[in-house]
C-alpha cells in the first residue's frame, strides 16, 4: 500500500489573506502537489490544521484542490481535525463524523484491504490536543474487530491518523501544545491491529513509536519548523514538505519480518536556496510563554 501523508495546509477562506501576512497557503499546497510523484497511490491522509481560520470556505477550497488529485490517483482522502480546524464547519461541508455529531472521528475501509481510523484531537479554542473518554471507548470498539482483508486476502491492519502526535515534542512550545495523556491512547490501541500512526502539528518531519507502533509526523505544507533552533527561539520557514509511505502487507501468520513500513520524506523546498531565509515566524522566549498560556492546557495558564 502506498500512501501520501500531508499535513498543516492552514488554508484561508479569503483568497487575499496571507498566513503570517506572507504565505499564500493555497499556492503552497498546489505547488507541493505539482512536484510530487502521485503514481500508484492507495490513500491520501491529511493529518489536520487543514484550515487556518476554520471557515467553511477554507474546507471547500481544501476539497476543491485535493478531491481531483485523489480522484485522479484513485486514492481515497481522509482529513483529521487539528487545533486550527473547526469540526462544526467541516461537518457543514462534509457531513458529521461516524459517531453522528460534528466531531470528526471516522473509519474508512480501504478497497485493497486495511482501514484508516481518524481521530479528532482538537480542543475548541485551544492549541493542545485531547481525546475524550467517549472517543477512546469508540476507538476500542472499532479495534475490537480487525481490519478487513483485501480481495486476495492481503492484510494491512489499521492506520490511525490524528493531528497531535503521541510523541514527546522537540521544543517547549510544541510540548505545551502536545497531545494530553498519550498513555490513554496507548492503552486504547493495545491488542488491536494498529500498525502505523500518522500525525502532523509539529510542522517538522519526525518518527518515533508509541507502544511499539511506528509514529510518523509529516512536515507542514505551509511552513517547516526548525526544531533544533538555538537559544529558546522558536522559528519556522516558508517551506513545504510531505511524506510518502509504503506499507507491506502483513504475513499470513507469525511475526512480521522487517521492514514493513518505509517512509520517504520529500525534502523541504521553498524560497531559501542556499541563502538564509527570513523565517515565517521567529518567537522569542516571552512570546513562546504567551502562546503557551493562551493555547496550552489549563495548567499553563497564569493564576490570578
Ligand atoms: Fe496544529
Boltz pocket constraint, residues with backbone or C-beta under 6 A from the ligand:
constraints:
  - pocket:
      binder: B
      contacts: [[A, 48], [A, 49], [A, 82], [A, 83], [A, 84], [A, 127], [A, 163], [A, 200], [A, 201], [A, 202]]
      max_distance: 6.0
